[in-house]
Amino acid sequence: MQTYINHELETSLEGQKSRDLVMSSLKALVRLNRKLTVENLWLYVLACLMNGPTYAYDVRRRIRKMFGFNPSTITLYTVIYKLSKEGLVRVAREQPKTYEITEEGKKTLEEAVKFVERNINKIKEIMSNSTEGK
């Protein structure tokens, strides 16, 4: 009887460890999602403006359609304001206020994409090397 109880406890504890591990993984993925989307919204704004000038609300719609997330309006306007101050976007027309990406914005986006690709490739290489040794 005691053996049965010990086995059930061990099984239950293993299940809890699995659930804890899954929850930790989910938390890490949620953090990654936030870091790669909202916290780097400028990348998505510039990418959307590569399709041509548009107004801020349409940038939000494009992000939702192309990338599958919906930044808050105030966050989006703040990012566009900062990009404008940095010279990466400019007002193409005042009424209605329409934004376009600048040449500097295109260069910056290109460099950012190269940076992300380079680091993703390094991670993939590490993962590939670690599975080859097993």
Secondary structure, DSSP 4 states (H G I P E B T S, - for coil): -HHHHHHHHHHHHHHHHHHHHHHHHHHHHHHHHHHHTGGGHHHHHHHHHTT--B-HHHHHHHHHHHHS----HHHHHHHHHHHHHTTSEEEEETTTTEEEE-HHHHHHHHHHHHHHHHHHHHHHHHHHHHHHT-
